[in-house]
Amino acid sequence: MENILTVENLSKEYEGFSLDEVNFQLPKGTIMGLVGENGAGKTTIIKLILNLIKKKMGRIQVFGLDNIEDELKIKSRIGVVLDESSFHDNLVARDISIIMKNIYDSWDKDLFLDYLSRFKLPKDKRIKEYSKGMKMKLSIAVALSHNPQLLILDEPTAGLDPIVRSEILDIFLEFIQDEERSILFSTHITSDLDKVADYITFIHNGGVIFSESMDGLAENYGIIKCGISDFNKIDRTDIVTYRKNNFGYEVLVTNKEKNRYKYKDLVMDNANLEDIMLFHIRGKRIEGFNN
């Protein structure tokens, strides 16, 4: 499968934080969620891809082009939403269309007006009078209206109500239907990713914990629930992390079906994305094992 974005050994250092040899690939025609707790490095990765900050080392290719050497070519083919609005508060939507027409040769005024209609955004209302949700929808409409091949979005559904979020997610799914375009978006709302994501790249403390397909995650991970005596019977090499509570132990394992048979006398639940993230962030590891 052809990749629309490739990140190799990407590193960046700040005082008190480092992004350490990040690797992942975004195939064409797919949606990837970039997830992790606040401060994990998600926004740093996006800014490095866009060449807004300078990397320490590594390589980034977009459409097979180097993101620094071919920056202008790349940016003409991507849509970006970094915050709720980057437009002056006194502008109205028709002003934005005029501005964008002078920036992008591929600007599609009719498509922009169609998105305004679909998002129920007033054309003659000043942006300062827009709600947070309206500003985000406007930014997404602008990003989509020059027919990009890649969307890069930083927390596009944060703070929005469920109805607006669902509306935006539907637009994302429509965007990739031709299998020629892709989306990379960071979010902490895992339920959104359950609905639309094909791949997940999980960032923790500046490093990649995993970059896998959603289907692969669902098939691979399980949670064993047991008491202390059964916990002590579990092979330590099978334990990714574990958590102790008032009722016993919860143990995150991989090779779910194999371990379901191996520990057939124990209760094993499926693990969703939020479960997997929480176990990696808050769970304890068995000393001496690095799985």
Residue pairs with C-beta under 8 A, 6 or more apart in sequence:
1 27
1 28
2 27
2 28
3 25
3 26
3 27
3 28
3 61
4 26
4 27
4 28
4 62
4 63
4 149
4 150
4 181
4 182
5 25
5 26
5 49
5 60
5 61
5 62
5 150
5 182
5 184
6 25
6 26
6 59
6 60
6 61
7 22
7 23
7 24
7 25
7 45
7 49
7 58
7 59
7 60
8 23
8 58
8 59
8 60
9 21
9 22
9 23
9 57
9 58
9 59
10 19
10 21
10 22
10 23
10 45
10 48
10 55
10 57
10 58
10 59
10 60
11 18
11 19
11 20
11 21
11 22
11 55
11 56
11 57
11 58
12 18
12 19
12 44
12 48
12 53
12 54
12 55
12 56
13 19
13 56
17 39
17 41
17 206
18 206
19 41
19 44
19 45
19 48
19 206
19 207
20 206
20 207
21 58
21 207
22 41
22 45
22 58
22 203
22 206
22 207
22 208
23 208
23 211
24 32
24 201
24 208
24 211
25 211
26 32
26 182
26 184
26 199
27 182
27 198
27 199
28 179
28 180
28 181
28 182
29 176
29 178
29 179
29 180
29 181
29 182
30 176
30 182
30 183
30 198
30 199
31 172
31 173
31 176
31 182
31 183
31 185
31 196
31 197
31 198
31 199
32 182
32 183
32 184
32 185
32 197
32 198
32 199
32 200
32 201
33 185
33 186
33 187
33 192
33 193
33 197
33 199
33 200
33 201
34 42
34 45
34 46
34 184
34 185
34 186
34 187
34 201
34 203
35 42
35 186
35 187
35 188
35 190
35 193
35 200
35 201
35 202
35 203
35 273
35 277
36 42
36 188
36 202
36 203
36 204
36 277
37 188
37 204
37 281
38 188
40 203
40 204
40 205
40 206
41 203
41 205
41 206
41 207
42 154
42 186
42 203
43 154
43 186
44 53
45 186
45 203
46 82
46 152
46 154
46 184
46 186
47 53
48 55
48 60
49 60
49 62
49 67
49 152
49 184
50 67
50 75
50 80
50 152
51 67
51 68
51 71
59 66
60 66
60 67
60 68
61 67
62 74
62 78
62 150
63 73
63 74
63 77
63 149
63 150
65 73
65 74
67 74
76 104
76 105
76 106
77 148
77 149
77 150
78 148
78 149
78 150
78 151
78 152
79 142
79 143
79 144
79 146
79 148
79 150
79 151
79 152
80 143
80 151
80 152
80 153
81 136
81 139
81 140
81 143
81 151
81 152
81 153
81 154
81 156
82 154
83 139
83 154
84 132
84 135
84 136
84 139
85 127
85 130
85 135
85 136
85 138
85 139
86 139
87 96
87 127
87 138
88 127
89 126
89 127
89 128
90 126
90 127
90 128
91 99
91 126
91 127
92 123
92 124
92 125
92 126
92 127
93 116
93 121
93 122
93 123
93 124
93 125
93 138
94 123
94 124
96 138
96 142
97 107
97 109
97 112
97 113
100 107
100 112
100 142
100 145
100 146
101 107
101 109
104 146
106 146
106 147
107 145
107 146
108 145
108 146
108 147
109 145
111 144
111 145
111 147
112 141
112 142
112 145
113 123
115 121
115 140
115 141
115 144
115 145
116 123
116 138
116 141
118 171
119 134
119 137
119 138
119 140
119 141
119 167
121 130
121 134
121 137
121 138
121 141
127 135
127 138
130 138
132 159
132 160
133 159
133 160
133 161
133 164
136 156
136 157
136 160
136 164
136 168
137 164
137 167
137 168
140 153
140 156
140 168
140 171
143 151
143 153
144 151
144 171
144 175
148 181
149 180
149 181
149 182
150 181
150 182
150 183
150 184
151 172
151 175
151 181
151 182
151 183
151 184
151 185
152 183
152 184
152 185
153 183
153 184
153 185
153 186
154 185
154 186
155 185
155 186
155 187
155 188
156 168
156 185
156 187
157 164
157 165
157 168
157 169
157 187
157 189
157 192
158 187
158 188
158 189
160 168
165 189
165 192
169 192
169 195
169 196
172 183
172 185
172 196
173 196
175 181
175 183
176 182
176 183
187 193
190 272
190 273
190 274
190 277
191 274
193 200
193 214
193 273
194 214
194 272
194 273
197 214
198 213
198 214
199 211
199 212
199 213
199 214
200 210
200 211
200 212
200 213
200 214
200 217
200 273
201 208
201 210
201 211
202 208
202 209
202 210
202 211
202 276
202 277
202 280
203 209
204 280
204 281
209 280
210 217
212 220
214 273
217 271
217 273
217 276
218 270
218 272
219 256
219 257
220 254
220 255
220 256
221 240
221 252
221 253
221 254
221 256
221 270
221 271
221 275
221 276
222 252
222 253
222 256
222 259
222 260
222 268
222 269
222 270
222 271
223 250
223 251
223 252
223 253
223 268
223 269
223 270
223 271
223 275
223 279
224 234
224 249
224 250
224 251
224 253
224 259
224 263
224 266
224 267
224 268
225 247
225 248
225 249
225 250
225 251
225 266
225 267
225 268
225 269
226 234
226 248
226 249
226 251
226 266
226 267
227 248
227 249
228 248
228 249
230 249
230 265
230 266
231 242
231 248
231 249
231 251
234 251
234 253
234 263
235 262
236 286
236 288
236 289
237 289
237 291
238 253
238 254
238 255
238 259
238 262
238 291
239 251
239 252
239 253
239 285
239 286
239 289
239 291
240 252
240 253
240 254
240 279
240 280
240 283
240 285
240 291
241 251
241 252
241 279
241 280
241 283
241 284
241 285
242 249
242 250
242 251
242 252
242 279
242 283
242 284
242 286
243 249
243 250
243 279
243 282
243 283
243 284
244 284
250 279
252 271
252 275
252 276
252 279
252 280
252 283
253 259
253 268
254 291
256 268
256 270
256 271
259 268
260 268
271 279
